[in-house]
């Protein structure tokens, strides 16, 4: 079984980003700049934001972090996004999900300028993705495509199954795989007899958000399995995915590990999206 290491792919793509970042700084006199907005004190979100800011520093991307109270009003958050949209030296805007209630998440993500939408969650970005004219794709599914490309896995002609229909992973994954000429089935919590779909697939992307949902009996021999799930350690236990990985050795052809698989490429794709948007915006000025 081949382990598809996102860490390895991430390192390679970081190296490819560095000359582009240097060229941008030489041409503009400043670094590419990402604004990161965190609302509240959710522990997982704190970790994600810390890792993103750390990665920016390592690459030479300027990041400005906005830590807002869990009690921030919708109007205050809207005002901040509008300000960042107008700020010429901000190239990308990241609002860490999930936002606490009663904030209207959809309104906030729709408010982010398409020219600075590094997450690709706006209806405009998702619409372009559905139409096959990608502006910026959500980071996790795009990172998965980068992993497959790095390991020279062509999905053209494959039967693929995506488990999970979130707007952040499942639905955009469906469109990216379709654009790469796979034949794709989207399954979800209401799918009857899920195993009957996954056992027929050459490629299975598991983004169900349910720890250890699938194991050996759910995949055919020599399938390629992408495990998107990350479930907290707690009591000193290891991080776990949506897949029972210990059952798959000698059965599936390839698997993304948890941790170290999809996660690193989600963050790297965020940086790639930020740099690309900065370059496009500069070229249009």
Backbone as numpy.savetxt, mean C-alpha at the origin, in Angstrom:
# Nx Ny Nz CAx CAy CAz Cx Cy Cz
9.94 -23.80 -1.58 9.09 -22.60 -1.58 9.97 -21.35 -1.58
9.73 -20.48 -2.52 10.49 -19.24 -2.61 9.83 -18.17 -1.75
10.63 -17.52 -0.90 10.12 -16.40 -0.11 10.30 -15.11 -0.92
9.21 -14.41 -1.12 9.24 -13.15 -1.88 9.45 -12.01 -0.89
10.70 -11.66 -0.67 11.05 -10.69 0.36 10.80 -9.26 -0.09
9.88 -8.60 0.58 9.65 -7.19 0.31 10.82 -6.33 0.72
11.58 -6.78 1.72 12.75 -6.02 2.15 13.77 -5.92 1.03
14.00 -7.02 0.35 14.97 -7.04 -0.76 14.52 -6.11 -1.87
13.24 -6.21 -2.24 12.71 -5.36 -3.30 12.77 -3.89 -2.88
12.44 -3.62 -1.64 12.44 -2.25 -1.12 13.83 -1.62 -1.23
14.85 -2.37 -0.85 16.22 -1.86 -0.92 16.61 -1.51 -2.35
16.24 -2.38 -3.29 16.57 -2.14 -4.69 15.86 -0.89 -5.22
14.62 -0.73 -4.84 13.86 0.41 -5.34 14.26 1.71 -4.66
14.72 1.63 -3.42 15.29 2.82 -2.77 16.49 3.33 -3.55
17.35 2.41 -3.98 18.53 2.80 -4.75 18.13 3.48 -6.06
17.04 3.00 -6.67 16.58 3.60 -7.92 15.98 4.99 -7.69
15.47 5.23 -6.48 14.87 6.53 -6.18 15.91 7.62 -5.93
17.05 7.24 -5.40 18.04 8.23 -4.95 18.48 9.20 -6.05
18.83 8.74 -7.26 19.22 9.72 -8.29 18.07 10.65 -8.70
16.85 10.16 -8.65 15.70 11.01 -8.97 15.52 12.09 -7.90
15.72 11.72 -6.64 15.63 12.70 -5.56 16.73 13.75 -5.67
17.93 13.29 -6.03 19.06 14.22 -6.19 18.81 15.17 -7.36
18.26 14.66 -8.45 17.97 15.49 -9.61 16.91 16.53 -9.29
15.88 16.13 -8.53 14.83 17.06 -8.14 15.40 18.18 -7.28
16.24 17.83 -6.33 16.83 18.83 -5.45 17.74 19.78 -6.21
18.48 19.23 -7.16 19.38 20.06 -7.97 18.58 21.04 -8.82
17.43 20.58 -9.33 16.63 21.42 -10.22 15.81 22.46 -9.47
15.41 22.18 -8.25 14.48 23.05 -7.53 15.11 23.77 -6.34
16.24 23.27 -5.88 16.87 23.86 -4.71 16.28 23.40 -3.39
15.43 22.39 -3.43 14.83 21.85 -2.20 14.58 20.36 -2.35
14.37 19.68 -1.23 14.07 18.26 -1.24 12.60 18.03 -1.54
12.26 16.87 -2.06 10.87 16.44 -2.16 10.29 16.45 -0.74
9.06 16.92 -0.61 8.49 17.19 0.72 7.14 16.48 0.89
7.04 15.66 1.93 5.82 14.93 2.26 5.26 15.44 3.58
3.98 15.82 3.58 3.29 16.21 4.81 2.54 14.99 5.34
2.74 14.67 6.62 2.13 13.49 7.23 1.20 13.95 8.36
-0.07 13.59 8.26 -1.08 14.02 9.24 -1.54 12.81 10.05
-1.39 12.89 11.35 -1.82 11.82 12.25 -2.81 12.39 13.26
-3.99 11.78 13.33 -5.02 12.22 14.26 -5.18 11.18 15.36
-5.04 11.61 16.62 -5.22 10.69 17.73 -3.95 9.93 18.07
-4.10 8.94 18.94 -2.94 8.21 19.46 -3.08 6.70 19.29
-3.71 6.27 18.20 -3.82 4.84 17.93 -2.41 4.23 17.83
-2.11 3.20 18.62 -0.75 2.64 18.66 -0.24 2.17 17.30
-1.08 1.46 16.54 -0.64 0.97 15.23 -0.35 2.14 14.29
-1.21 3.15 14.31 -0.98 4.32 13.45 0.29 5.05 13.84
0.57 5.13 15.13 1.81 5.76 15.59 3.03 5.04 15.02
2.99 3.71 15.02 4.11 2.92 14.49 4.24 3.15 12.99
3.11 3.11 12.28 3.16 3.28 10.83 3.74 4.65 10.46
3.29 5.68 11.15 3.77 7.03 10.85 5.24 7.16 11.19
5.64 6.61 12.32 7.05 6.67 12.70 7.94 5.99 11.64
7.51 4.86 11.12 8.28 4.16 10.10 8.35 4.94 8.80
7.24 5.61 8.45 7.22 6.40 7.22 8.14 7.61 7.33
8.09 8.27 8.48 8.95 9.44 8.69 10.42 9.03 8.72
10.71 7.90 9.35 12.08 7.38 9.38 12.57 7.06 7.97
11.72 6.44 7.17 12.10 6.12 5.79 12.36 7.36 4.96
11.56 8.39 5.17 11.80 9.66 4.48 13.18 10.20 4.78
13.54 10.18 6.07 14.85 10.70 6.49 15.98 9.91 5.84
15.83 8.60 5.76 16.88 7.75 5.19 17.07 8.01 3.70
15.98 8.34 3.00 16.06 8.59 1.57 16.43 10.03 1.22
16.23 10.94 2.15 16.46 12.34 1.87 15.20 13.07 1.44
14.04 12.51 1.77 12.76 13.19 1.55 12.43 13.99 2.81
12.12 15.27 2.64 11.71 16.07 3.79 10.31 15.66 4.21
10.11 15.48 5.51 8.76 15.18 5.99 8.40 16.15 7.10
7.17 16.58 7.09 6.64 17.42 8.16 5.46 16.68 8.76
5.53 16.46 10.06 4.51 15.66 10.75 3.55 16.59 11.50
2.26 16.34 11.30 1.22 17.10 11.99 0.46 16.13 12.91
0.71 16.24 14.21 0.04 15.40 15.19 -1.14 16.16 15.77
-2.35 15.67 15.50 -3.56 16.35 15.92 -4.27 15.56 17.01
-4.95 16.27 17.87 -5.69 15.65 18.96 -6.82 14.78 18.42
-7.13 13.73 19.16 -8.25 12.87 18.80 -9.56 13.65 18.77
-9.58 14.80 19.45 -10.79 15.63 19.51 -10.81 16.73 18.45
-9.88 16.69 17.51 -9.85 17.71 16.47 -11.18 17.70 15.71
-11.65 18.88 15.33 -12.92 18.96 14.62 -12.72 18.72 13.12
-13.81 18.38 12.45 -13.77 18.21 11.00 -13.31 19.50 10.33
-13.80 20.63 10.83 -13.46 21.93 10.24 -11.96 22.22 10.37
-11.38 21.88 11.50 -9.95 22.12 11.71 -9.11 21.24 10.78
-9.51 19.99 10.63 -8.77 19.09 9.75 -8.92 19.52 8.29
-10.11 19.93 7.92 -10.35 20.43 6.56 -9.46 21.65 6.29
-9.37 22.54 7.25 -8.56 23.76 7.08 -7.09 23.40 6.87
-6.60 22.40 7.61 -5.21 21.98 7.44 -4.97 21.40 6.05
-5.86 20.54 5.59 -5.69 19.93 4.26 -5.71 21.01 3.17
-6.63 21.97 3.30 -6.69 23.06 2.32 -5.39 23.87 2.31
-4.84 24.10 3.49 -3.58 24.83 3.59 -2.45 24.07 2.90
-2.38 22.76 3.14 -1.32 21.94 2.55 -1.49 21.83 1.03
-2.74 21.79 0.58 -2.99 21.79 -0.87 -2.40 23.02 -1.54
-2.47 24.17 -0.86 -2.01 25.43 -1.43 -0.51 25.66 -1.24
0.09 24.91 -0.36 1.50 25.13 -0.02 2.38 24.58 -1.12
3.08 25.46 -1.83 3.79 25.07 -3.04 4.95 24.12 -2.77
5.54 24.20 -1.58 6.69 23.34 -1.31 6.29 22.00 -0.69
5.00 21.68 -0.66 4.52 20.36 -0.22 4.14 19.57 -1.47
4.81 18.43 -1.65 4.60 17.62 -2.86 3.61 16.49 -2.65
3.44 16.06 -1.40 2.52 14.97 -1.13 1.88 15.14 0.23
0.63 14.68 0.34 -0.10 14.76 1.61 -0.56 13.36 1.98
-0.17 12.92 3.17 -0.59 11.62 3.69 -1.39 11.84 4.96
-2.63 11.36 4.97 -3.45 11.35 6.18 -3.55 9.90 6.63
-3.01 9.60 7.80 -2.97 8.21 8.26 -4.36 7.70 8.59
-4.72 6.57 8.01 -5.98 5.89 8.30 -5.77 4.89 9.42
-6.81 4.58 10.21 -8.16 5.16 10.15 -8.25 6.45 10.94
-9.17 7.32 10.54 -9.45 8.52 11.31 -10.48 8.19 12.38
-10.33 8.75 13.58 -11.29 8.46 14.65 -12.65 9.05 14.35
-13.69 8.42 14.87 -15.04 8.94 14.78 -15.13 10.21 15.64
-15.94 11.18 15.29 -16.91 11.19 14.20 -16.38 11.85 12.93
-15.07 11.91 12.72 -14.51 12.55 11.54 -15.00 11.83 10.28
-15.28 12.59 9.24 -15.74 12.06 7.97 -14.52 11.78 7.09
-14.13 10.51 7.07 -12.92 10.11 6.35 -13.02 10.37 4.85
-14.16 10.05 4.27 -14.33 10.23 2.83 -14.15 11.69 2.42
-14.71 12.60 3.20 -14.58 14.02 2.88 -13.12 14.45 2.90
-12.38 13.97 3.89 -10.98 14.36 4.02 -10.16 13.86 2.84
-10.34 12.60 2.46 -9.53 12.06 1.36 -9.92 12.66 0.02
-11.18 13.01 -0.13 -11.59 13.67 -1.36 -11.06 15.10 -1.44
-10.78 15.69 -0.29 -10.30 17.06 -0.24 -8.83 17.18 -0.67
-8.06 16.12 -0.48 -6.64 16.15 -0.84 -6.51 16.33 -2.35
-5.72 17.29 -2.76 -5.51 17.55 -4.19 -4.98 16.29 -4.88
-5.53 15.98 -6.07 -5.08 14.82 -6.84 -3.59 14.92 -7.16
-3.08 16.16 -7.21 -1.66 16.36 -7.51 -0.77 16.01 -6.32
-1.38 15.80 -5.14 -0.62 15.52 -3.93 -1.12 14.26 -3.21
-1.96 13.50 -3.88 -2.62 12.33 -3.27 -1.70 11.12 -3.34
-0.77 11.01 -2.40 0.24 9.95 -2.44 -0.34 8.57 -2.13
-1.48 8.51 -1.45 -2.10 7.23 -1.13 -2.98 6.69 -2.25
-3.41 7.56 -3.17 -4.25 7.12 -4.27 -5.63 6.69 -3.83
-6.16 7.30 -2.76 -7.47 6.91 -2.24 -8.60 7.79 -2.75
-8.29 8.88 -3.42 -9.35 9.77 -3.89 -10.14 9.10 -5.01
-11.37 9.55 -5.20 -12.20 8.98 -6.26 -11.56 9.22 -7.63
-10.88 10.34 -7.77 -10.23 10.64 -9.06 -9.14 9.63 -9.35
-8.29 9.36 -8.36 -7.20 8.39 -8.55 -7.75 6.99 -8.79
-8.76 6.60 -8.01 -9.36 5.27 -8.17 -10.08 5.14 -9.50
-10.69 6.24 -9.95 -11.36 6.22 -11.25 -10.38 6.01 -12.39
-9.24 6.69 -12.33 -8.20 6.49 -13.34 -7.69 5.05 -13.32
-7.55 4.49 -12.13 -7.11 3.10 -12.01 -8.12 2.16 -12.68
-9.40 2.36 -12.41 -10.43 1.51 -12.99 -10.47 1.63 -14.51
-10.16 2.82 -15.01 -10.20 3.06 -16.45 -8.92 2.59 -17.15
-7.95 2.11 -16.37 -6.69 1.66 -16.95 -5.72 2.77 -17.26
-5.94 3.94 -16.67 -5.07 5.10 -16.87 -4.56 5.56 -15.51
-3.60 4.83 -14.98 -3.18 5.01 -13.58 -2.48 6.34 -13.37
-2.96 7.09 -12.39 -2.25 8.27 -11.91 -1.35 7.81 -10.77
-1.97 7.54 -9.63 -1.29 6.99 -8.47 -2.17 5.87 -7.94
-1.60 4.69 -7.74 -2.37 3.57 -7.22 -2.12 3.41 -5.73
-3.10 2.92 -4.97 -2.88 2.67 -3.54 -1.62 1.85 -3.30
-0.94 2.17 -2.22 0.44 1.70 -2.03 0.58 0.20 -1.86
-0.32 -0.44 -1.10 -0.15 -1.87 -0.87 -0.31 -2.69 -2.15
-1.40 -2.54 -2.92 -1.49 -3.33 -4.15 -0.41 -3.00 -5.17
-0.03 -1.71 -5.26 1.05 -1.36 -6.19 2.36 -1.97 -5.73
2.59 -2.01 -4.41 3.79 -2.65 -3.88 3.82 -4.13 -4.19
2.67 -4.78 -4.16 2.60 -6.20 -4.52 3.00 -6.40 -5.98
2.52 -5.53 -6.86 2.91 -5.64 -8.27 4.41 -5.46 -8.45
5.01 -4.59 -7.63 6.46 -4.39 -7.70 7.21 -5.64 -7.24
6.70 -6.30 -6.22 7.32 -7.55 -5.76 7.27 -8.61 -6.86
6.12 -8.77 -7.48 5.99 -9.75 -8.56 6.94 -9.43 -9.71
7.04 -8.15 -10.06 7.94 -7.75 -11.14 9.39 -8.03 -10.79
9.78 -7.73 -9.55 11.17 -7.94 -9.13 11.57 -9.41 -9.25
10.65 -10.28 -8.88 10.95 -11.72 -8.92 10.56 -12.35 -10.26
10.31 -11.51 -11.24 10.05 -11.92 -12.62 8.89 -12.92 -12.70
7.84 -12.60 -11.95 6.62 -13.41 -11.98 5.59 -12.68 -12.84
5.37 -13.18 -14.02 4.37 -12.59 -14.91 3.01 -13.20 -14.60
2.03 -12.35 -14.37 0.68 -12.84 -14.05 -0.18 -12.98 -15.30
0.34 -12.62 -16.44 -0.43 -12.71 -17.69 -0.92 -14.13 -17.90
-2.22 -14.27 -18.09 -2.81 -15.58 -18.31 -3.10 -16.38 -17.05
-2.65 -15.90 -15.91 -2.90 -16.61 -14.65 -4.35 -16.47 -14.22
-4.82 -17.47 -13.47 -6.07 -17.36 -12.74 -5.71 -16.83 -11.35
-6.21 -15.66 -11.03 -5.88 -15.01 -9.76 -7.13 -14.83 -8.92
-6.97 -14.98 -7.61 -8.04 -14.71 -6.67 -7.56 -13.68 -5.66
-8.37 -12.67 -5.43 -8.10 -11.67 -4.39 -9.13 -11.89 -3.29
-8.66 -12.10 -2.06 -9.56 -12.31 -0.93 -9.60 -11.02 -0.12
-10.74 -10.33 -0.14 -10.88 -9.04 0.52 -11.24 -7.98 -0.51
-12.19 -7.11 -0.17 -12.68 -6.13 -1.15 -12.56 -4.69 -0.65
-11.57 -4.42 0.19 -11.38 -3.06 0.68 -10.94 -2.14 -0.44
-11.21 -0.85 -0.26 -10.80 0.14 -1.26 -9.30 0.40 -1.20
-8.67 0.00 -0.10 -7.22 0.22 0.05 -6.40 -0.90 -0.55
-6.94 -2.12 -0.60 -6.17 -3.26 -1.12 -6.97 -4.06 -2.16
-8.06 -4.69 -1.74 -8.72 -5.67 -2.58 -9.20 -5.15 -3.93
-9.97 -4.08 -3.91 -10.53 -3.57 -5.17 -9.45 -3.04 -6.12
-8.50 -2.21 -5.64 -7.45 -1.79 -6.57 -6.56 -2.95 -7.03
-6.37 -3.96 -6.17 -5.59 -5.14 -6.57 -6.24 -5.84 -7.75
-7.57 -5.94 -7.71 -8.32 -6.53 -8.82 -7.99 -5.83 -10.13
-7.98 -4.50 -10.11 -7.76 -3.75 -11.35 -6.30 -3.83 -11.80
-5.36 -3.79 -10.88 -3.95 -3.88 -11.27 -3.63 -5.25 -11.88
-4.16 -6.30 -11.30 -3.93 -7.64 -11.86 -4.61 -7.79 -13.22
-5.79 -7.21 -13.36 -6.49 -7.26 -14.65 -5.70 -6.53 -15.72
-5.16 -5.35 -15.36 -4.34 -4.60 -16.31 -3.08 -5.36 -16.72
-2.63 -6.26 -15.82 -1.45 -7.08 -16.11 -1.85 -8.39 -16.80
-3.12 -8.47 -17.23 -3.62 -9.57 -18.04 -3.83 -10.89 -17.30
-4.08 -10.80 -15.98 -4.56 -11.95 -15.24 -6.08 -12.01 -15.34
-6.64 -13.19 -15.11 -8.09 -13.35 -15.00 -8.41 -13.42 -13.52
-9.15 -12.43 -13.03 -9.23 -12.21 -11.58 -10.63 -12.42 -11.03
-10.70 -13.11 -9.89 -11.93 -13.25 -9.13 -11.75 -12.57 -7.78
-12.72 -11.75 -7.40 -12.68 -11.04 -6.12 -13.61 -11.75 -5.14
-13.04 -12.26 -4.05 -13.82 -12.93 -3.01 -13.83 -12.08 -1.74
-14.78 -12.38 -0.85 -14.95 -11.56 0.34 -15.68 -12.36 1.42
-16.07 -11.69 2.49 -16.65 -12.38 3.65 -17.98 -13.07 3.34
-18.65 -12.65 2.29 -19.93 -13.26 1.93 -19.79 -14.33 0.84
-18.57 -14.58 0.39 -18.35 -15.60 -0.63 -18.65 -16.99 -0.07
-19.45 -17.76 -0.76 -19.75 -19.12 -0.34 -18.66 -20.07 -0.85
-18.20 -20.94 0.03 -17.18 -21.93 -0.31 -15.93 -21.27 -0.90
-15.31 -20.42 -0.09 -14.11 -19.69 -0.52 -13.05 -20.62 -1.07
-12.88 -21.77 -0.43 -11.83 -22.71 -0.84 -11.99 -23.16 -2.29
-13.22 -23.24 -2.77 -13.44 -23.69 -4.15 -12.84 -22.70 -5.15
-12.69 -21.45 -4.74 -12.06 -20.44 -5.60 -10.54 -20.45 -5.44
-10.07 -20.41 -4.19 -8.62 -20.30 -3.96 -7.87 -21.54 -4.43
-8.49 -22.72 -4.36 -7.81 -23.96 -4.77 -7.62 -24.05 -6.28
-8.32 -23.23 -7.02 -8.20 -23.24 -8.48 -7.26 -22.15 -9.00
-6.75 -21.32 -8.10 -6.00 -20.13 -8.52 -4.50 -20.39 -8.62
-3.88 -19.77 -9.62 -2.42 -19.79 -9.74 -1.79 -18.79 -8.78
-2.52 -17.70 -8.52 -2.05 -16.63 -7.65 -3.19 -16.24 -6.71
-2.90 -16.19 -5.41 -3.91 -15.79 -4.43 -3.35 -14.64 -3.59
-4.05 -13.51 -3.58 -3.70 -12.38 -2.74 -4.68 -12.38 -1.57
-4.17 -12.59 -0.36 -5.04 -12.73 0.81 -4.98 -11.45 1.64
-6.04 -10.68 1.58 -6.14 -9.41 2.30 -7.47 -9.37 3.03
-7.72 -10.42 3.81 -9.01 -10.56 4.48 -9.05 -9.89 5.85
-7.87 -9.64 6.43 -7.83 -9.05 7.76 -8.22 -10.03 8.85
-8.01 -11.31 8.60 -8.38 -12.34 9.57 -7.18 -13.28 9.77
-6.66 -13.31 10.97 -5.46 -14.06 11.27 -5.63 -15.54 10.94
-4.62 -16.08 10.21 -4.52 -17.52 9.91 -5.79 -18.06 9.24
-6.39 -17.27 8.37 -7.63 -17.67 7.72 -7.43 -18.88 6.80
-6.35 -18.88 6.03 -6.14 -19.91 5.01 -4.87 -20.70 5.27
-4.90 -21.99 4.89 -3.74 -22.87 5.05 -3.55 -23.75 3.83
-2.78 -24.80 3.98 -2.38 -25.67 2.86 -3.57 -26.15 2.04
-4.63 -26.58 2.70 -5.78 -27.15 1.99 -6.55 -26.13 1.16
-6.21 -24.86 1.33 -6.91 -23.81 0.59 -6.21 -23.41 -0.70
-5.02 -23.97 -0.95 -4.26 -23.61 -2.14 -3.91 -24.86 -2.94
-3.81 -24.69 -4.25 -3.37 -25.80 -5.06 -1.84 -25.89 -5.03
-1.32 -27.02 -5.42 0.12 -27.24 -5.47 0.77 -26.21 -6.39
1.86 -25.60 -5.90 2.67 -24.64 -6.66 1.96 -23.32 -6.94
0.98 -22.98 -6.13 0.38 -21.65 -6.23 1.34 -20.60 -5.71
1.10 -19.36 -6.08 1.84 -18.21 -5.55 0.90 -17.49 -4.60
1.35 -17.27 -3.36 0.49 -16.72 -2.32 1.08 -15.40 -1.81
0.28 -14.36 -1.85 0.65 -13.05 -1.33 -0.16 -12.80 -0.06
0.51 -12.73 1.08 -0.16 -12.56 2.37 -0.05 -11.10 2.80
-1.18 -10.40 2.77 -1.21 -8.98 3.10 -1.44 -8.75 4.59
-2.01 -9.72 5.27 -2.40 -9.54 6.67 -1.22 -9.35 7.61
-1.39 -8.47 8.58 -0.41 -8.29 9.67 -1.19 -8.19 10.96
-0.98 -9.14 11.83 -1.73 -9.20 13.09 -0.77 -9.11 14.26
-1.09 -8.23 15.21 -0.22 -7.85 16.30 0.33 -9.00 17.10
1.50 -8.75 17.67 2.20 -9.78 18.44 1.43 -10.09 19.72
1.53 -9.23 20.71 0.84 -9.46 21.98 1.43 -10.63 22.73
1.76 -10.43 23.97 2.32 -11.46 24.85 3.57 -12.09 24.27
4.35 -11.31 23.55 5.61 -11.80 23.03 5.50 -12.70 21.82
4.30 -12.89 21.27 4.12 -13.74 20.11 4.59 -13.03 18.84
4.93 -13.82 17.82 5.39 -13.26 16.56 4.22 -12.65 15.79
4.56 -11.70 14.91 3.56 -11.17 13.99 3.06 -12.30 13.10
1.80 -12.25 12.76 1.20 -13.29 11.93 0.41 -12.67 10.80
0.20 -13.45 9.74 -0.55 -12.98 8.60 -1.92 -13.62 8.51
-2.55 -13.45 7.35 -3.85 -14.08 7.09 -3.69 -15.55 6.71
-2.44 -15.96 6.46 -2.15 -17.31 5.98 -1.36 -18.08 7.04
-1.64 -19.37 7.18 -0.88 -20.24 8.07 0.38 -20.68 7.33
1.39 -19.83 7.38 2.57 -19.99 6.54 3.33 -21.29 6.83
3.31 -21.73 8.09 4.08 -22.94 8.43 3.55 -24.19 7.73
2.33 -24.15 7.21 1.78 -25.31 6.50 2.19 -25.36 5.03
2.73 -24.27 4.51 2.88 -24.13 3.06 4.23 -24.56 2.51
5.21 -24.78 3.40 6.54 -25.20 2.95 6.43 -26.51 2.16
7.00 -26.50 0.95 6.96 -27.68 0.11 5.65 -27.86 -0.65
4.72 -26.94 -0.46 3.43 -27.05 -1.15 3.23 -25.93 -2.17
3.33 -24.68 -1.71 3.17 -23.57 -2.66 4.52 -23.24 -3.29
4.45 -22.56 -4.43 5.67 -22.21 -5.16 6.38 -21.02 -4.54
5.60 -20.03 -4.09 6.18 -18.80 -3.55 5.22 -18.17 -2.57
5.78 -17.44 -1.60 4.99 -16.83 -0.53 5.67 -15.57 -0.04
4.88 -14.53 0.21 5.44 -13.35 0.89 5.41 -13.60 2.40
6.54 -13.40 3.10 6.57 -13.64 4.54 5.91 -12.52 5.32
5.52 -12.82 6.55 5.01 -11.82 7.50 5.79 -11.98 8.80
6.56 -10.95 9.21 6.77 -9.66 8.53 7.82 -9.77 7.42
8.06 -8.65 6.74 9.13 -8.59 5.75 8.69 -8.85 4.33
7.37 -8.99 4.10 6.89 -9.24 2.75 6.28 -8.00 2.14
4.96 -7.90 2.22 4.24 -6.79 1.60 4.49 -5.47 2.33
4.63 -5.52 3.65 4.75 -4.30 4.45 5.82 -3.33 3.99
7.08 -3.77 3.83 8.12 -2.84 3.39 7.83 -2.18 2.05
7.18 -2.93 1.15 6.90 -2.35 -0.17 5.72 -1.40 -0.14
4.84 -1.53 0.84 3.78 -0.54 0.99 4.39 0.83 1.28
5.36 0.86 2.19 6.01 2.13 2.55 6.86 2.65 1.40
7.59 1.76 0.74 8.44 2.18 -0.38 7.59 2.76 -1.51
6.44 2.16 -1.77 5.56 2.68 -2.82 5.05 4.06 -2.46
4.82 4.31 -1.18 4.45 5.66 -0.74 5.51 6.67 -1.16
6.78 6.32 -0.96 7.87 7.22 -1.35 7.92 7.39 -2.87
7.73 6.29 -3.59 7.73 6.37 -5.06 6.59 7.25 -5.57
5.42 7.11 -4.97 4.30 7.96 -5.36 4.59 9.43 -5.09
5.22 9.69 -3.93 5.55 11.07 -3.56 6.51 11.69 -4.56
7.55 10.94 -4.92 8.55 11.45 -5.87 7.93 11.65 -7.25
7.12 10.70 -7.68 6.48 10.82 -8.99 5.58 12.05 -9.06
4.77 12.26 -8.03 3.89 13.43 -8.01 4.68 14.73 -7.98
5.79 14.73 -7.24 6.64 15.93 -7.20 7.21 16.22 -8.59
7.66 15.19 -9.29 8.22 15.36 -10.62 7.15 15.85 -11.61
5.98 15.26 -11.55 4.90 15.65 -12.47 4.47 17.09 -12.21
4.34 17.46 -10.96 3.90 18.83 -10.62 4.94 19.85 -11.06
6.20 19.51 -10.86 7.28 20.41 -11.30 7.28 20.57 -12.82
7.06 19.48 -13.53 7.09 19.53 -15.00 5.94 20.37 -15.55
4.85 20.48 -14.78 3.69 21.22 -15.25 3.73 22.70 -14.90
4.71 23.08 -14.10 4.80 24.48 -13.65 5.52 25.36 -14.66
